[in-house]
């Protein structure tokens, strides 16, 4: 592998982290950091400097004080940083350590914050062209655009396999609300006369066969609660459904809403899924996209999770961390790069229909806009859908989803 020598007046964990992402992860080029100016000047290898001013006539990137500091400073403004500083700011989620206004679910809103395009990747692509102009013999990693579909299974079935108590309680609620249409629908499904509206797994399996993409299902293994209404995890049909689906897809844990207030539940939920699939649980995505830095990610690391898919906003489409490339999480409080790889998604069905109130046709246009911006940097387009959002009032959204592959 080719190597780039980089001079910095001081080597910090932040500098090593951001250049590791830029060079190793993105460009596929190794690098060496040095603070020795004489060694740098005498070196005959490809070299560049990251400092206030260039040393000789080498390729130079202007530095930001941000990367030589520790902690966080609320007076730092992303727009006033140079490119590498902006990359670190975006990837580390620097601003999320500031006091934030939270919604009813204690989440940060993406309004006015989300990046509409993968600006980190866009800058690195531009930087790659500049490097190639200075070092014509450089060979970069071959990146390839791909689509990854991820599905949160909050409830595998709407009516079936809920247990006697919940089922009869639901019938009673239908009567009290005079919702006789739902009463009859429930009755027909439970009698085997209709398919359960949330049992859409065959749609995803057929879609995967048709377009050949990676698919990950995140299974909610929670105890029943106000925001955790999944099927009972000891229900044989539920366990069998998971075993069937993992034959043709990847899988992960969907840490419950309640686990945010009761972190001891996380290990229990992971163990439940592990016992069903008979494999280690390495992937996760937070239920309701409840993400709090650094707490959420530290708990996942402690639980053995190595890949998280929660990096996006619930109320917006776009790029929360400014990238469509998986990256390692940097713990800003501890000032260290971790082994937890973050896989950011750019759009969720609920974000488009419920939060942004897009019609099916408007959602198709937004997904094509996002796709075009990701294709331009040969990135990964990760989408979040729900098995429950394909029928009834969501009936048009199957075509929205398929439009991404066309």
MARFIDREN-888466 format. One line per 3 residues: number of its first residue (from 1); their letters; for each residue x, y, z of N, C-alpha, C, CB. Coordinates in steps of 0.2 Angstrom, whole numbers, m for minus. Each point is the difference from the previous one (the first is absolute). Glycine has a CB too. Layout:
<nodes>
NUM	a	X:Y:Z:X:Y:Z:X:Y:Z:X:Y:Z; ...
</nodes>
This chain:
<nodes>
1	xxx	4:m6:0:m4:6:0:4:6:0:m9:m6:6; 7:11:m10:4:6:0:m1:4:6:m1:1:m12; 6:4:14:0:3:6:1:8:m1:5:m11:6
4	xxx	m8:15:m2:0:7:0:3:2:6:m10:1:m8; 15:3:8:3:3:6:m3:7:2:11:m6:m3; m14:6:9:m3:7:1:3:3:6:m11:m5:m4
7	xxx	13:11:3:3:4:6:m5:4:3:10:1:m6; m10:m2:13:m5:4:4:5:3:6:m10:m7:m3; 8:13:5:4:3:6:m1:m4:6:0:11:m5
10	xxx	m5:m15:6:m2:m4:6:m5:m5:m3:2:10:8; 0:m16:m5:m5:m6:m2:m4:m1:6:9:m5:m8; m16:5:6:m5:m1:5:m4:m6:m2:0:12:3
13	xxx	m4:m15:1:m5:m5:m2:m5:2:m5:1:m5:12; m3:11:m12:m5:3:m5:4:0:m7:m6:7:9; 12:m5:m9:3:0:m6:1:m7:m3:6:11:3
16	xxx	m4:m15:1:1:m7:m2:m7:m3:m3:10:m2:8; m15:4:m4:m7:m3:m2:m2:3:m6:m3:m1:12; 3:7:m14:m3:3:m6:4:m2:m6:m4:9:7
19	xxx	11:m9:m6:4:m3:m6:0:m7:m1:7:9:2; m9:m13:3:m1:m7:m1:m6:m1:m4:5:m3:11; m10:7:m10:m6:m1:m4:1:3:m7:m7:2:10
22	xxx	10:3:m11:1:3:m6:5:m5:m4:m2:12:4; 7:m13:m2:5:m4:m3:m1:m8:0:8:9:2; m8:m12:3:m1:m7:1:m7:m2:m2:8:m1:9
25	xxx	m13:3:m6:m7:m2:m1:m3:2:m7:m2:1:12; 3:5:m14:m3:3:m6:5:m1:m6:m6:8:7; 12:m6:m7:4:0:m6:4:m6:m1:1:12:2
28	xxx	0:m16:4:4:m6:m1:7:1:0:m9:m5:m6; 12:10:9:7:2:0:2:0:8:m1:7:m11; 7:m10:12:2:0:7:4:7:1:1:m12:1
31	xxx	0:14:5:3:6:2:5:0:6:m10:6:m6; 14:m2:6:4:1:6:0:7:2:8:m10:m3; m9:11:10:0:7:3:7:1:3:m12:0:2
34	xxx	15:7:m3:6:1:3:0:8:2:6:m9:m7; m3:10:13:1:7:2:7:2:m1:m9:m2:9; 13:m2:m12:7:1:m1:1:4:m7:4:m10:7
37	xxx	m3:16:m6:1:4:m7:6:m2:m4:m6:10:6; 11:m11:m3:6:m2:m4:m1:m7:m3:7:7:8; m10:m11:m5:m1:m7:m3:m5:1:m6:2:m6:11
40	xxx	m7:10:m10:m5:2:m5:3:3:m6:m8:1:9; 13:4:m8:3:3:m5:4:m4:m4:0:10:6; 4:m15:m3:4:m5:m3:m3:m6:m4:9:4:9
43	xxx	m15:m5:m7:m4:m6:m2:m1:1:m8:m5:m2:11; 6:m4:m14:m1:0:m8:m7:m3:m2:13:m1:m1; m16:m1:6:m7:m3:m1:m5:5:m1:3:m10:6
46	xxx	m9:8:m9:m6:5:m1:m1:3:7:m5:m6:m10; 4:13:11:m1:3:6:m4:6:0:11:m4:3; m14:6:2:m4:6:1:0:2:7:m8:m4:m10
49	xxx	6:10:11:0:3:7:m7:2:2:12:4:m2; m13:m5:8:m7:3:3:2:4:6:m6:m10:m3; 6:17:1:3:5:5:m3:7:m2:11:m7:2
52	xxx	m9:12:1:m2:7:m1:2:2:m7:m1:3:12; 8:m5:m13:3:2:m6:4:m6:m3:1:12:4; 1:m12:m11:4:m5:m2:7:1:2:m8:m1:m10
55	xxx	12:m5:10:7:0:2:4:2:m6:m2:m8:9; 1:5:m15:4:1:m6:m5:1:m6:9:m7:4; m9:3:m9:m5:1:m5:m4:m6:m1:8:7:m6
58	xxx	m9:m11:12:m4:m6:0:m7:1:0:9:m5:7; m13:0:m9:m7:1:0:m2:1:7:m1:m8:m9; m4:13:10:m1:3:7:m7:0:1:10:7:0
61	xxx	m12:m8:6:m7:1:2:0:4:7:m4:m11:m5; 0:17:5:0:4:5:m3:m3:6:0:10:m7; 3:m10:13:m3:m3:6:m5:4:4:11:m6:1
64	xxx	m14:3:3:m5:3:5:2:m1:7:m9:m1:m8; 9:6:13:2:m1:7:m5:m6:3:4:12:1; m10:m13:m4:m4:m5:3:3:m7:0:m9:7:m5
67	xxx	13:m9:1:3:m6:0:6:m1:4:m4:m1:m11; 6:6:14:6:0:5:m3:1:7:8:5:m8; m14:m5:9:m4:2:7:m3:m7:2:m2:12:m3
70	xxx	0:m11:9:m4:m6:3:m7:3:3:11:m6:3; m16:2:m2:m6:2:2:m4:4:m6:4:1:12; m9:3:m10:m4:4:m5:m1:7:2:m5:m11:m4
73	xxx	4:15:m1:0:7:1:m7:2:m4:13:2:2; m18:1:1:m6:2:m3:1:6:m5:m6:m5:10; 12:8:m10:1:6:m4:2:m2:m7:3:7:10
76	xxx	m1:m14:m10:3:m2:m7:m6:m1:m5:9:m6:6; m8:9:m12:m5:0:m5:2:m4:m6:m4:11:4; 1:m16:m6:2:m4:m6:2:4:m6:m8:m9:5
79	xxx	4:13:m7:1:4:m6:7:4:0:m13:1:m1; 15:0:7:6:4:0:7:m4:1:m7:9:5; 6:m16:m5:5:m4:0:3:m2:m7:m5:m5:10
82	xxx	11:3:m11:3:m2:m6:m3:m7:m1:11:7:1; m9:m10:m7:m3:m6:m2:1:m6:5:1:4:m12; 5:m5:14:1:m6:4:m3:1:7:11:m2:m6
85	xxx	m11:8:8:m4:2:7:m7:m2:m1:8:9:3; m11:m7:m9:m7:m1:m1:m2:m8:0:0:11:m7; 5:m15:4:m1:m7:0:0:m3:7:6:0:m11
88	xxx	m2:2:15:1:m2:7:m7:2:3:13:0:0; m15:6:0:m5:3:3:m7:m4:m2:6:12:0; m6:m14:m6:m6:m3:m2:0:m8:2:m1:8:m10
91	xxx	7:m11:9:0:m7:2:m1:m1:7:7:m2:m10; m3:6:14:0:m1:8:m7:2:3:12:2:0; m16:2:m4:m7:3:2:2:5:6:m7:m11:m4
94	xxx	12:15:3:2:4:4:m5:5:3:10:0:m6; m15:2:2:m5:5:2:m5:m4:5:1:6:m10; m2:m13:10:m5:m3:4:3:m1:7:m4:m6:m10
97	xxx	9:9:12:3:0:7:m2:7:3:9:m8:m3; m12:12:m1:m3:7:2:m7:m2:3:7:7:m8; m9:m2:12:m7:m1:3:m5:0:m7:3:6:12
100	xxx	m8:m10:m12:m4:m1:m5:m7:1:2:8:m7:m6; m12:9:1:m8:0:1:m2:m7:m2:m1:13:m2; m3:m16:6:m2:m7:m2:m7:m1:m1:9:m4:7
103	xxx	m11:m1:m11:m7:m1:m1:m3:m4:6:1:1:m13; m8:m3:12:m3:m4:5:3:m6:1:m10:5:m3; 14:m8:m1:3:m6:1:8:1:2:m8:m6:m8
106	xxx	9:12:9:7:2:3:5:m1:m6:m3:m3:12; 1:5:m18:5:m1:m6:1:7:m3:m4:m11:m2; 10:12:m1:2:6:m3:m3:0:m7:11:0:6
109	xxx	m14:6:m7:m3:1:m7:5:2:m5:m11:4:6; 9:m7:m12:5:2:m6:m2:6:m3:2:m12:m1; m7:16:3:m2:6:m4:6:5:1:m12:m3:2
112	xxx	14:5:m8:5:5:0:7:m2:2:m8:7:3; 9:m14:m2:6:m3:2:3:m5:m6:m3:2:12; m2:m6:m15:2:m5:m4:4:2:m6:m10:m6:4
115	xxx	15:2:m6:3:2:m7:m4:m3:m5:11:0:5; m13:3:m10:m4:m2:m6:4:m5:m4:m7:10:1; 13:m9:m2:4:m4:m4:6:m3:5:m3:7:m11
118	xxx	7:m12:8:5:m3:4:6:5:0:m4:m12:m2; 4:17:5:6:5:m1:7:m2:2:m9:9:2; 9:m13:3:7:m3:2:3:m4:m6:m4:0:12
121	xxx	0:m4:m15:2:m4:m6:1:4:m6:m7:m9:4; 3:14:m5:1:5:m6:7:3:1:m13:2:m1; 15:0:7:6:4:1:6:m5:m1:m5:8:8
124	xxx	4:m14:m6:6:m5:m1:1:m2:m7:m3:m4:11; m3:4:m15:1:m2:m7:3:6:m3:m10:m6:0; 9:12:2:3:6:m3:8:0:2:m11:7:0
127	xxx	12:m9:6:7:0:3:4:m6:m4:m4:4:11; 0:m9:m13:4:m6:m3:2:3:m7:m7:m8:6; 3:12:m9:2:3:m7:6:4:1:m12:0:m4
130	xxx	12:4:9:6:5:1:6:m4:2:m8:8:4; 7:m14:0:6:m4:1:3:m3:m6:m5:m2:11; 0:0:m16:2:m4:m6:4:5:m4:m10:m8:1
133	xxx	8:15:m1:4:5:m4:7:1:2:m11:5:m2; 12:m6:9:6:1:3:5:m7:0:m5:9:7; 1:m14:m7:3:m7:1:m3:m4:m5:3:1:12
136	xxx	m1:m1:m19:m3:m4:m5:0:m7:1:3:9:m8; 2:m12:12:0:m7:0:m4:m3:6:12:1:m5; m16:3:8:m4:m3:6:m5:m4:m3:2:10:7
139	xxx	m4:m15:m4:m5:m5:m2:m5:0:6:7:m7:m8; m13:9:7:m5:0:5:m5:m6:1:0:12:m2; m3:m13:8:m5:m6:0:m5:1:m5:3:m1:13
142	xxx	m6:m4:m15:m5:m1:m5:m7:0:4:7:m6:m9; m10:12:9:m7:0:4:m5:m2:m5:4:9:8; m10:m11:m5:m5:m2:m5:m7:1:4:7:m9:m5
145	xxx	m11:13:1:m7:1:3:m4:m6:1:0:11:m6; m3:m11:12:m5:m6:2:m6:3:4:10:m8:0; m15:4:m1:m6:1:4:0:m5:6:m6:5:m10
148	xxx	4:m3:16:m1:m5:5:m7:2:3:13:m2:3; m17:m3:m2:m6:1:2:m1:m3:7:m5:0:m11; 3:4:16:0:m2:7:m8:0:2:12:4:3
151	xxx	m14:m8:1:m7:m1:2:0:m1:8:m4:m4:m11; 0:9:14:m1:m1:7:m7:m3:1:6:11:3; m5:m17:1:m6:m4:1:m3:2:7:4:m10:m7
154	xxx	m8:15:8:m2:2:6:m6:m5:2:3:12:m2; m7:m15:m3:m5:m5:1:0:m4:m6:m7:7:8; 9:m14:m7:0:m4:m6:m7:m1:m3:10:m6:5
157	xxx	m15:6:0:m7:0:m2:m5:5:3:2:m12:m2; m7:14:m1:m4:5:3:m5:m3:4:1:7:m10; m4:m13:8:m5:m3:4:2:m7:3:m8:6:m7
160	xxx	12:m9:3:2:m7:2:5:m1:5:m3:m3:m11; 3:m2:15:5:m2:5:2:5:5:4:m7:m9; m10:10:12:1:5:5:m1:m2:7:m3:8:m8
163	xxx	0:m14:8:m2:m3:7:m7:1:1:12:2:4; m15:m6:0:m7:0:2:m2:7:3:0:m13:1; 3:15:4:m1:6:4:0:6:m5:4:m5:10
166	xxx	1:6:m14:1:6:m4:m6:m1:m6:13:1:3; m14:m7:m5:m5:0:m6:m7:2:2:8:m9:m5; m10:6:11:m7:1:2:0:8:3:m2:m12:3
169	xxx	7:14:m1:0:7:2:0:5:m6:7:m3:10; m4:1:m15:m1:4:m7:m7:m1:m3:12:m2:m2; m15:m3:3:m7:m1:m2:m4:5:4:2:m12:m4
172	xxx	m1:12:10:m4:4:5:1:8:m2:1:m9:9; 5:11:m11:2:7:m2:m4:1:m6:11:0:6; m11:m4:m11:m4:1:m6:m7:1:1:8:m7:m6
175	xxx	m11:4:11:m7:1:1:m1:6:4:m2:m12:1; 6:14:3:m1:6:4:1:6:m4:4:m6:10; 1:5:m15:1:6:m5:m5:0:m6:12:0:3
178	xxx	m16:m5:m3:m5:m1:m5:4:m1:m7:m9:6:6; 15:m9:m6:3:m1:m6:m1:m7:m2:9:8:4; m15:m9:m7:m2:m7:m2:3:m2:m6:m11:2:5
181	xxx	14:2:m9:4:m2:m6:7:m3:2:m5:9:m6; 8:m7:11:6:m3:3:m2:m6:3:6:11:2; m12:m11:2:m2:m6:3:m1:m6:m5:m6:7:9
184	xxx	3:m5:m14:m1:m6:m5:6:m2:m4:m11:5:m2; 16:0:1:6:m1:m3:4:m5:5:0:11:m6; 0:m10:12:4:m4:5:m3:m7:0:2:10:7
187	xxx	m9:m10:m7:m3:m7:0:1:m4:m6:m9:5:6; 10:m2:m12:1:m3:m6:7:m3:m1:m8:7:m5; 13:m3:8:7:m2:0:1:m6:5:3:12:m3
190	xxx	m6:m11:9:1:m5:5:m4:m7:m2:1:9:8; m6:m8:m13:m3:m6:m2:3:m3:m6:m10:5:4; 16:m2:m7:3:m2:m5:m3:1:m7:4:m9:7
193	xxx	m8:14:m7:m4:2:m6:4:6:m4:m11:m4:5; 15:7:m1:4:5:m3:7:0:2:m10:7:m1; 15:m4:m3:7:0:3:1:6:4:4:m5:m10
196	xxx	0:4:16:1:6:4:4:5:m3:0:m8:9; m3:14:m9:3:6:m4:7:2:2:m11:4:0; 14:m7:5:7:2:2:5:m6:m3:m4:7:10
199	xxx	1:m13:m12:4:m5:m2:1:1:m7:m5:m8:8; 10:12:m9:2:2:m7:7:m3:m2:m7:11:1; 10:m15:3:7:m3:m1:1:m3:m7:0:m2:12
202	xxx	m6:m1:m15:1:m3:m7:1:6:m5:m7:m10:4; 4:16:m3:2:5:m4:7:2:0:m12:4:2; 15:m4:3:7:2:1:5:m5:m3:m3:7:10
205	xxx	1:m14:m9:3:m5:m3:0:0:m7:m2:m7:10; m4:8:m13:0:0:m7:4:6:m3:m11:m5:1; 10:11:2:4:6:m2:8:m1:0:m10:7:5
208	xxx	12:m11:0:7:m1:1:2:m5:m6:0:1:13; m4:m6:m14:1:m4:m6:1:3:m7:m6:m9:7; 1:14:m7:0:4:m7:6:5:m1:m13:m1:1
211	xxx	15:4:5:5:5:m1:7:m1:3:m10:8:0; 10:m14:4:6:m2:3:4:5:4:1:m8:m10; m3:10:16:3:5:4:0:m3:7:m5:10:m7
214	xxx	9:m7:12:0:m2:6:m6:2:4:13:1:0; m15:m5:5:m6:2:4:1:m2:7:m8:m2:m10; 6:6:14:1:m1:7:m6:1:4:12:3:m1
217	xxx	m15:m8:5:m5:1:4:2:1:7:m7:m7:m7; 4:12:11:1:1:7:m6:m1:4:8:9:m3; m7:m14:7:m5:m3:4:m1:3:7:2:m11:m7
220	xxx	m8:13:9:m1:3:6:m2:m6:5:m4:11:m5; 8:m12:10:0:m6:5:m2:3:7:8:m7:m7; m12:12:7:m2:3:6:m5:m3:4:3:10:m5
223	xxx	m4:m8:12:m6:m2:4:m5:5:m2:7:m4:9; m13:2:m9:m6:5:m2:0:6:4:m7:m10:m3; 6:16:m1:0:6:3:m3:6:m4:10:m3:6
226	xxx	m11:9:m4:m3:5:m3:2:1:m7:m2:6:11; 9:m7:m12:2:1:m7:4:m6:m3:1:12:3; m2:m17:1:3:m7:m2:m6:m5:m1:12:3:6
229	xxx	m15:m3:m11:m6:m5:m1:1:m6:m4:m7:11:2; 13:m13:m2:2:m6:m5:m4:m6:3:12:5:m3; m11:m10:m2:m3:m7:2:4:m3:6:m4:m2:m12
232	xxx	1:m2:16:4:m3:6:6:m3:m3:m11:m1:7; 16:2:m4:6:m3:m2:1:m8:1:5:11:2; m9:m14:2:0:m7:1:m5:m3:m4:4:2:11
235	xxx	m8:1:m15:m5:m2:m5:3:m5:m5:m7:10:2; 6:m16:m3:3:m4:m5:m1:2:m7:m2:m9:8; m3:12:m10:m1:2:m7:5:6:m1:m12:m4:0
238	xxx	12:8:5:5:6:m1:7:m2:m1:m8:7:7; 10:m12:m2:7:m3:m1:1:m3:m6:0:m1:12; m5:m3:m15:1:m3:m6:0:5:m6:m6:m10:5
241	xxx	2:15:m4:1:5:m6:7:3:0:m12:3:2; 15:m2:3:7:3:0:4:m5:m3:m2:7:11; 2:m13:m9:4:m6:m3:m1:0:m7:0:m6:11
244	xxx	m6:7:m14:m1:m1:m7:3:6:m4:m11:m6:3; 10:12:0:2:6:m3:8:1:0:m10:6:3; 13:m8:2:8:0:0:3:m5:m5:0:4:12
247	xxx	m4:m8:m15:3:m5:m5:1:4:m7:m6:m9:5; 3:15:m6:1:4:m6:2:7:2:m8:m8:m6; 9:10:12:2:7:2:5:0:6:m11:4:m5
250	xxx	14:2:6:4:1:6:m5:2:5:10:3:m7; m7:m2:13:m5:1:6:4:4:5:m6:m10:m2; 2:13:7:3:4:5:m5:1:5:7:6:m8
253	xxx	m5:m3:14:m5:2:5:m3:7:0:7:m8:7; m13:9:m5:m3:6:0:m1:2:7:m6:m2:m11; 11:5:14:m1:1:7:m6:4:2:13:0:1
256	xxx	m16:m2:4:m7:3:2:0:7:2:m3:m11:3; m3:14:m4:m1:7:3:2:0:7:m9:2:m8; 7:m7:12:1:0:7:7:m1:2:m11:m5:1
259	xxx	15:2:m5:7:m1:2:4:6:0:m1:m11:m6; m2:17:4:4:6:1:m1:2:7:m2:3:m12; m3:m4:15:m1:2:7:2:m6:5:m10:7:m3
262	xxx	10:m13:0:2:m6:4:5:m4:m4:m11:m1:6; 18:3:m5:5:m3:m5:1:m7:1:5:11:0; m7:m14:6:1:m7:1:m4:m4:m4:2:3:12
265	xxx	m7:0:m15:m4:m4:m5:3:m1:m7:m10:5:5; 15:m1:m6:4:m1:m7:3:m7:0:2:12:m1; 1:m14:6:4:m7:0:m6:m6:0:10:5:6
268	xxx	m15:m4:m3:m6:m5:0:m2:0:m7:m3:2:12; 1:3:m15:m3:0:m7:5:m3:m5:m6:10:3; 13:m9:m2:5:m2:m5:0:m8:1:7:11:1
271	xxx	m7:m13:6:0:m7:1:m6:m4:m3:7:3:11; m13:0:m10:m6:m3:m3:1:m2:m8:m7:6:9; 10:m1:m12:1:0:m7:5:m5:m2:m4:11:m2
274	xxx	10:m11:6:5:m5:m1:m2:m7:1:8:9:4; m12:m10:1:m3:m7:1:m4:m3:m6:0:3:13; m3:2:m16:m5:m2:m6:5:m1:m6:m10:6:5
277	xxx	14:m2:m7:4:m1:m6:6:m4:1:m4:11:m3; 6:m12:9:6:m4:1:7:3:m2:m8:m10:m1; 8:16:1:6:4:m3:1:6:4:m2:m4:m11
280	xxx	8:7:11:1:6:4:m4:6:m3:12:m4:3; m14:9:1:m4:5:m3:5:6:0:m11:m4:5; 12:6:m11:5:6:m1:m3:6:m3:9:m9:m2
283	xxx	m15:9:m1:m3:6:m3:m5:2:4:2:m4:m11; m3:11:11:m6:3:4:m3:6:m3:5:m5:10; m11:6:m8:m3:7:m2:m5:2:6:2:m2:m13
286	xxx	m1:8:15:m4:2:6:m8:0:m2:10:6:5; m14:m8:m1:m7:1:m1:m2:7:1:m3:m12:4; m1:15:m9:m2:7:0:7:4:m2:m10:m2:9
289	xxx	15:m1:m11:6:4:m1:2:4:6:m3:1:m13; 3:m4:19:2:4:6:7:m1:1:m11:m2:5; 15:8:m7:7:0:0:3:5:4:0:m5:m11
292	xxx	3:4:16:3:5:5:7:m1:1:m11:1:6; 15:4:m9:8:m1:1:2:3:6:1:0:m12; 4:m4:16:3:m6:m3:m3:m6:3:10:6:m1
295	xxx	m16:m5:5:m2:m6:4:m3:m6:m4:m3:9:8; 0:m8:m13:m3:m5:m4:5:m4:m3:m10:7:m3; 15:m4:0:5:m4:m3:5:m4:5:0:8:m10
298	xxx	1:m5:16:4:m3:5:m3:m7:2:5:11:4; m12:m10:m3:m4:m6:2:1:m6:m5:m8:8:7; 7:m6:m13:0:m5:m6:7:m3:0:m8:7:m7
301	xxx	13:m3:8:7:m3:0:1:m5:5:4:10:m5; m7:m8:11:1:m4:6:m4:m7:m1:1:10:7; m6:m9:m11:m5:m6:m1:3:m5:m6:m10:7:4
304	xxx	16:m5:m7:3:m4:m5:m3:2:m7:1:m9:8; m4:14:m9:m2:3:m7:5:3:m3:m11:2:4; 12:m4:m11:6:3:m4:m2:4:m5:6:m10:3
307	xxx	m13:10:m5:m2:5:m5:m7:2:2:6:m7:m9; m7:14:8:m6:3:2:m3:4:m6:3:1:12; m10:m1:m13:m3:3:m6:m5:5:2:1:m11:m6
310	xxx	0:15:11:m4:5:3:1:7:m2:m2:m8:10; 7:9:m14:3:7:m2:m4:3:m5:11:m4:3; m17:7:m1:m4:4:m4:m5:4:4:1:m8:m10
313	xxx	m5:13:8:m5:3:4:m7:m3:m2:7:11:0; m11:m11:5:m7:m3:m1:m4:4:m4:1:m5:11; 0:12:m11:m5:4:m3:3:3:m7:m4:3:12
316	xxx	10:m5:m14:3:3:m6:3:m6:m4:2:11:6; m1:m10:m13:4:m4:m4:6:4:m1:m10:m6:m6; 16:2:4:6:3:m1:5:m4:4:m5:11:m2
319	xxx	11:m7:4:6:m3:3:2:3:6:3:m2:m11; m5:m1:17:1:3:6:7:1:2:m10:m6:4; 15:2:m7:7:0:1:3:3:m6:0:m9:9
322	xxx	m3:11:m14:3:3:m6:3:m6:m5:2:11:7; m4:m17:m6:4:m5:m4:m5:m6:m1:11:3:5; m10:m6:m11:m3:m7:m1:5:m5:0:m9:6:m7
325	xxx	14:m5:10:5:m6:1:1:m2:7:6:5:m9; m7:m11:11:1:m3:7:7:3:3:m7:m10:m3; 6:12:9:6:3:4:0:m3:7:0:10:m8
328	xxx	6:m10:11:0:m1:7:m2:6:4:10:m9:m2; m13:7:8:m2:5:4:6:3:5:m12:m5:0; 12:11:0:5:4:4:m3:2:6:7:4:m10
331	xxx	m5:m6:16:m3:2:7:4:6:2:m2:m12:3; m2:18:m4:3:6:1:1:2:7:m6:4:m10; 3:m8:14:1:1:8:7:m3:2:m13:1:2
334	xxx	14:m7:m5:6:m4:2:6:2:m5:m7:m9:5; 5:12:m10:5:2:m6:3:m6:m2:2:11:5; m6:m16:m8:3:m6:m3:m5:m3:m5:6:m2:11
337	xxx	m2:m1:m16:m4:m3:m5:m2:m7:3:6:6:m10; m12:m8:9:m3:m6:2:0:m6:m6:m7:6:9; 5:m12:m7:m1:m5:m5:m7:m1:m2:10:m6:5
340	xxx	m14:11:m3:m7:0:m2:m1:3:m7:m4:0:12; 2:m3:m17:m1:3:m7:m7:2:m1:9:m8:m4; m9:14:2:m7:3:m1:m2:0:m7:2:8:9
343	xxx	m8:m10:m11:m2:m1:m6:m6:5:m1:3:m12:m1; m2:18:m2:m5:5:0:m6:m1:m5:9:8:4; m15:m8:m3:m5:0:m5:m2:7:m2:m4:m12:5
346	xxx	1:12:m11:m2:7:m2:m7:1:m1:10:0:m6; m15:m5:7:m7:1:0:m4:m5:3:2:6:m11; m7:m4:14:m4:m5:4:m7:1:m3:7:0:10
349	xxx	m11:m5:m11:m7:0:m2:m4:5:4:1:m12:m4; m1:11:11:m3:4:4:2:8:0:m2:m10:8; 8:11:m9:2:7:m1:m3:3:m6:11:m3:5
352	xxx	m11:0:m10:m3:3:m6:m8:1:0:10:m6:m6; m13:0:8:m8:1:0:m2:3:6:m1:m10:m6; 3:9:12:m3:3:6:3:6:2:m3:m11:4
355	xxx	9:12:m4:4:6:2:0:5:m5:7:m6:8; m5:5:m14:1:4:m6:m7:1:m4:12:m2:0; m16:m3:2:m7:0:m4:1:0:m7:m5:6:10
358	xxx	9:m10:m13:1:m1:m7:m5:m5:m3:12:3:1; m15:m1:m7:m4:m5:m3:5:m6:m3:m9:9:m3; 6:m14:1:4:m6:m3:4:3:m6:m8:m8:3
361	xxx	6:12:m7:3:3:m6:6:4:2:m10:m1:m7; 8:5:12:6:5:3:5:m4:3:m8:9:2; 6:m14:2:5:m5:3:5:m3:m5:m8:m2:9
364	xxx	5:0:m15:4:m3:m5:5:5:m3:m9:m7:m3; 7:14:2:5:5:m2:5:1:5:m9:5:m6; 7:m5:13:5:1:5:6:m6:0:m9:7:7
367	xxx	6:m13:m8:5:m5:0:4:0:m6:m8:m7:6; 6:9:m11:4:1:m6:5:5:1:m9:m4:m8; 7:10:11:5:5:1:6:m3:5:m9:9:m1
370	xxx	7:m12:6:5:m3:4:4:m5:m3:m8:2:10; 5:m6:m14:4:m5:m4:5:3:m5:m10:m8:1; 8:13:m4:5:3:m5:6:3:4:m10:3:m7
373	xxx	8:0:13:6:3:4:5:m5:3:m8:9:3; 5:m15:m2:4:m6:3:4:m3:m6:m8:m2:9; 5:1:m15:3:m3:m6:6:5:m2:m11:m5:m4
376	xxx	10:11:5:6:5:m2:6:m1:4:m9:8:m3; 9:m11:9:5:m2:4:2:m7:1:m2:11:6; m2:m15:m10:1:m8:0:m1:m2:8:7:0:m10
379	xxx	m13:2:13:m1:m1:7:m5:m6:1:3:12:3; m5:m12:3:m5:m6:2:m7:4:2:9:m8:3; m14:6:m7:m7:3:1:m3:m5:5:m1:6:m11
382	xxx	0:m4:17:m3:m4:5:m7:3:2:11:m4:5; m16:0:m6:m7:2:1:m3:m4:6:m1:3:m12; m3:1:16:m4:m4:6:m7:0:m2:8:4:8
385	xxx	m11:m10:m8:m7:m1:m1:m2:m4:6:1:0:m13; m8:m1:13:m3:m5:5:m5:m5:m4:1:10:9; m1:m16:m6:m4:m5:m3:m7:2:0:8:m9:3
388	xxx	m10:13:2:m7:2:1:m2:6:m5:1:m4:12; 3:6:m16:m1:6:m4:m1:m1:m7:5:7:9; m9:m12:m11:0:m2:m7:m8:m1:m2:11:m5:0
391	xxx	m15:5:5:m7:m2:m2:m5:6:4:3:m13:m2; m9:12:0:m5:4:3:2:8:m2:m2:m8:10; 3:12:m5:1:7:m2:7:1:m3:m8:4:9
394	xxx	12:m9:m9:7:0:m3:0:m4:m6:5:1:11; m11:m2:m14:0:m4:m6:4:2:m6:m11:m3:4; 12:10:m5:4:2:m5:8:0:1:m10:8:m3
397	xxx	12:m10:9:7:1:1:4:m6:m2:m3:6:10; 0:m12:m12:3:m5:m3:3:2:m7:m7:m8:6; 4:12:m9:2:3:m7:6:5:1:m11:m2:m5
400	xxx	10:6:11:5:5:2:7:m4:1:m9:8:5; 8:m13:m1:6:m4:1:4:m3:m6:m5:m3:11; 1:0:m15:2:m3:m6:3:5:m5:m8:m9:1
403	xxx	6:15:m1:2:5:m4:8:2:1:m12:5:0; 14:m7:6:7:2:1:5:m5:m4:m3:4:12; 0:m10:m14:5:m5:m3:m1:1:m8:m1:m8:10
406	x	m3:13:m12:m2:0:m7:4:6:m3:m11:m5:2
</nodes>
